[in-house]
């Protein structure tokens, strides 16, 4: 028992020495070798100074039949209103905005393309086989008349043909972070030559289509085209004229409207991506699966401007 007490005593003294004379223990070494964590400056830009839409009253959005809707501020990207903005739906001819972006990058506007055999489906600009047409005029046909034949010519003439063009559409969607969109063809059609539903159809969301419209509007050429009410374009020889009329009714009566793209199939319902400017403010609207795309878009636009004001917001941290 005495021997055990002596051993416990030595152990107690050893522990005391460990704490009071730490020069040779691991704890002291760890303290001596301690280095503060490195602080690395990140090259991040402060948010831009911009006007943001702020709700000024509690007036409810008008009742809408559309399955999905979106109202987004052009400059800040702030979503003012949304309904099912992430729901994947059939986009119909709004797909042609992506067709236009890919074609704009692939061709020069003055490049001439030859009309080969095309399927006679839906809306068209009545192109004739063997006709030569500039890319510029084909884009007018695509965006003003929503011409499916123009979409086919632009896709068929792409290096690698139709399949390569469709792949380029989906690659562009990925590059633009349109993560819930898929493009099966350059037209947006969901039926074949005998009006039967096809297995591979395009789909998108109100949010993705709003972002797509923002990209189209940044291009001055495409921005002008989507706002065109009517125009006559000719083939490269100046022998065949094509009268193009925009079926976006809002271009004829809604103040400030500047396009962008209509769409309709029996399965998709009425679709419309709109863009309007009032008092130097711009709004992009998306209506999918509606029973009254023009009336509901007009209601959304009037509601948004009447119930919001734009206020200057500055970043809390100014860049050094």
FENSUL-V256463 format. One record per residue. N is the residue number from 0. PSI is psi in whole degrees, -180 to 180 (999 if undefined). D_LAST is the distance of its C-alpha to the last C-alpha in whole Angstrom. Layout:
N|PSI|D_LAST ; N|PSI|D_LAST
//
This chain:
0|-43|74 ; 1|-41|73 ; 2|-38|72 ; 3|-40|69 ; 4|-38|68 ; 5|-43|68 ; 6|-42|65 ; 7|-35|63 ; 8|-46|63 ; 9|-40|62 ; 10|-38|59 ; 11|-43|58 ; 12|-36|58 ; 13|-42|56 ; 14|-39|53 ; 15|-42|53 ; 16|-35|53 ; 17|-39|50 ; 18|-35|48 ; 19|-20|49 ; 20|75|49 ; 21|8|46 ; 22|-24|45 ; 23|14|47 ; 24|166|46 ; 25|-32|43 ; 26|-47|41 ; 27|-39|41 ; 28|-40|40 ; 29|-38|37 ; 30|-40|36 ; 31|-38|36 ; 32|-1|34 ; 33|134|31 ; 34|136|28 ; 35|150|25 ; 36|145|23 ; 37|139|20 ; 38|119|17 ; 39|128|15 ; 40|130|12 ; 41|137|12 ; 42|76|11 ; 43|134|11 ; 44|142|10 ; 45|152|10 ; 46|141|13 ; 47|150|14 ; 48|125|15 ; 49|161|19 ; 50|134|22 ; 51|141|24 ; 52|130|28 ; 53|131|29 ; 54|133|32 ; 55|-8|34 ; 56|179|38 ; 57|28|40 ; 58|127|42 ; 59|152|43 ; 60|140|42 ; 61|152|46 ; 62|137|48 ; 63|145|47 ; 64|-16|50 ; 65|141|47 ; 66|-30|46 ; 67|141|43 ; 68|161|40 ; 69|139|37 ; 70|120|35 ; 71|140|31 ; 72|132|29 ; 73|-46|28 ; 74|-47|24 ; 75|-21|23 ; 76|7|25 ; 77|131|26 ; 78|117|30 ; 79|-38|32 ; 80|146|35 ; 81|149|37 ; 82|115|40 ; 83|44|40 ; 84|-20|37 ; 85|5|38 ; 86|128|41 ; 87|123|43 ; 88|166|45 ; 89|127|47 ; 90|-6|45 ; 91|-140|48 ; 92|-2|47 ; 93|-19|43 ; 94|-30|43 ; 95|-16|43 ; 96|-40|40 ; 97|-38|39 ; 98|-43|42 ; 99|-42|41 ; 100|-46|37 ; 101|-43|39 ; 102|-39|41 ; 103|-36|39 ; 104|-29|37 ; 105|-32|40 ; 106|161|42 ; 107|152|42 ; 108|-30|43 ; 109|-2|46 ; 110|140|47 ; 111|131|51 ; 112|148|52 ; 113|135|55 ; 114|117|56 ; 115|-165|58 ; 116|128|60 ; 117|155|58 ; 118|134|59 ; 119|85|60 ; 120|125|58 ; 121|-148|57 ; 122|138|55 ; 123|174|55 ; 124|12|55 ; 125|48|59 ; 126|148|58 ; 127|143|61 ; 128|132|61 ; 129|-10|61 ; 130|143|59 ; 131|129|56 ; 132|138|53 ; 133|154|49 ; 134|-39|46 ; 135|-48|45 ; 136|-32|48 ; 137|-37|48 ; 138|-37|45 ; 139|-45|46 ; 140|-40|49 ; 141|-46|47 ; 142|-25|45 ; 143|-55|47 ; 144|-3|50 ; 145|44|49 ; 146|121|51 ; 147|-31|52 ; 148|-36|54 ; 149|-40|51 ; 150|-41|49 ; 151|-41|51 ; 152|-45|52 ; 153|-37|48 ; 154|-41|48 ; 155|-30|51 ; 156|-5|50 ; 157|144|47 ; 158|119|47 ; 159|-8|49 ; 160|-164|50 ; 161|-46|50 ; 162|-42|49 ; 163|-37|46 ; 164|-44|45 ; 165|-40|45 ; 166|-39|43 ; 167|-35|40 ; 168|-44|40 ; 169|-33|39 ; 170|-40|37 ; 171|-39|35 ; 172|-42|35 ; 173|-41|34 ; 174|-32|31 ; 175|3|30 ; 176|34|30 ; 177|76|33 ; 178|-16|35 ; 179|24|38 ; 180|147|39 ; 181|138|42 ; 182|122|44 ; 183|-20|47 ; 184|169|48 ; 185|-1|47 ; 186|-32|49 ; 187|1|48 ; 188|146|52 ; 189|14|53 ; 190|163|57 ; 191|-164|59 ; 192|-25|62 ; 193|27|64 ; 194|31|62 ; 195|141|61 ; 196|135|58 ; 197|154|56 ; 198|-36|55 ; 199|105|52 ; 200|155|50 ; 201|154|46 ; 202|155|44 ; 203|-175|41 ; 204|163|39 ; 205|-39|38 ; 206|-47|34 ; 207|-41|35 ; 208|-33|36 ; 209|-41|34 ; 210|-38|31 ; 211|-42|34 ; 212|-38|34 ; 213|-40|30 ; 214|-41|30 ; 215|-42|34 ; 216|-20|32 ; 217|-20|30 ; 218|116|32 ; 219|-35|34 ; 220|-51|37 ; 221|-36|38 ; 222|-38|36 ; 223|-39|39 ; 224|-44|42 ; 225|-14|41 ; 226|1|41 ; 227|127|45 ; 228|-47|48 ; 229|152|50 ; 230|151|51 ; 231|126|54 ; 232|153|53 ; 233|161|55 ; 234|175|56 ; 235|-24|55 ; 236|-5|59 ; 237|23|58 ; 238|-26|62 ; 239|124|60 ; 240|144|58 ; 241|118|56 ; 242|121|56 ; 243|129|53 ; 244|129|52 ; 245|126|49 ; 246|5|51 ; 247|99|48 ; 248|-27|49 ; 249|-26|46 ; 250|-18|46 ; 251|-14|49 ; 252|-15|48 ; 253|122|45 ; 254|131|43 ; 255|-3|40 ; 256|139|40 ; 257|48|39 ; 258|-166|41 ; 259|-54|40 ; 260|134|43 ; 261|168|46 ; 262|142|47 ; 263|133|51 ; 264|165|53 ; 265|-37|56 ; 266|-37|54 ; 267|-26|50 ; 268|-168|51 ; 269|129|50 ; 270|147|46 ; 271|126|44 ; 272|122|40 ; 273|157|39 ; 274|130|37 ; 275|145|37 ; 276|130|35 ; 277|131|35 ; 278|43|33 ; 279|16|31 ; 280|145|30 ; 281|136|31 ; 282|139|33 ; 283|131|34 ; 284|150|37 ; 285|130|39 ; 286|121|43 ; 287|139|45 ; 288|40|48 ; 289|161|49 ; 290|-6|52 ; 291|73|51 ; 292|-39|48 ; 293|-47|48 ; 294|-41|49 ; 295|-36|46 ; 296|-44|43 ; 297|-40|44 ; 298|-43|44 ; 299|-44|41 ; 300|-48|39 ; 301|-42|41 ; 302|-46|40 ; 303|-45|36 ; 304|-33|36 ; 305|-24|38 ; 306|12|37 ; 307|148|33 ; 308|153|31 ; 309|128|27 ; 310|145|25 ; 311|125|21 ; 312|125|19 ; 313|149|15 ; 314|145|13 ; 315|-30|13 ; 316|118|9 ; 317|141|6 ; 318|144|4 ; 319|999|0
//
